[in-house]
Amino acid sequence: MNPRYITNAEGKQTDVVLTMKEFNELVEAYEDLEDIKSCEEAKRRIAKGEDEIISFEQMKAELKALGKLD
């Protein structure tokens, strides 16, 4: 990454300028981290008995019943 900084009158960095490619890479990395965080939280809930594991077929059936899957 090659960030460029915008500074105020005192020379303090106030903003960062990135290329769209760099920005999109950061967004993708953030989304990947959010997915990892969600998986870890789900594993924690299952280990504590707060959630249960269901089959893929059961999940499809539930989503169809909710009208969220054709």
C-alpha positions in Angstrom: 0.0 0.0 0.0 1.1 3.5 -0.7 -1.2 5.7 1.3 -1.0 9.5 0.9 -1.9 11.7 3.8 -3.7 15.0 4.0 -2.6 17.3 6.8 -4.2 20.2 8.5 -2.6 23.6 9.1 -0.7 22.3 12.1 0.7 19.4 10.1 -1.4 16.8 11.7 -2.5 13.9 9.5 -6.3 14.1 9.1 -7.1 12.0 6.1 -5.7 9.1 4.0 -5.9 8.8 0.2 -5.8 5.3 -1.2 -6.3 4.0 -4.8 -9.5 2.2 -5.4 -7.6 -1.0 -5.7 -6.0 -0.5 -2.3 -9.4 0.5 -0.8 -11.1 -2.6 -2.3 -8.3 -4.8 -0.9 -8.8 -3.3 2.6 -12.6 -3.8 2.4 -12.1 -7.4 1.3 -9.7 -8.1 4.1 -12.1 -6.6 6.6 -14.9 -8.7 5.3 -12.7 -11.8 5.6 -11.9 -10.9 9.2 -15.6 -10.4 10.0 -16.4 -13.9 8.5 -13.6 -15.4 10.7 -15.0 -13.6 13.7 -18.5 -14.9 13.0 -17.2 -18.5 12.6 -15.3 -18.3 15.9 -18.4 -16.9 17.7 -20.5 -19.7 16.3 -18.0 -22.4 17.4 -18.0 -20.8 20.9 -21.8 -20.9 21.1 -21.9 -24.5 19.9 -19.2 -25.5 22.4 -21.2 -23.9 25.2 -24.4 -25.6 24.1 -26.1 -22.3 23.1 -26.5 -23.3 19.5 -26.8 -26.6 17.7 -25.4 -27.9 14.4 -27.9 -28.6 11.7 -27.4 -30.3 8.3 -27.2 -28.4 5.1 -30.5 -30.0 4.0 -32.2 -28.8 7.1 -30.9 -25.3 6.6 -32.1 -25.2 3.0 -35.6 -26.4 4.2 -35.7 -23.7 6.9 -34.6 -21.0 4.4 -37.3 -22.2 1.9 -39.9 -22.1 4.6 -38.9 -18.5 5.4 -39.2 -17.6 1.7 -35.5 -16.7 1.5 -34.6 -19.5 -0.9 -36.3 -20.8 -4.0 
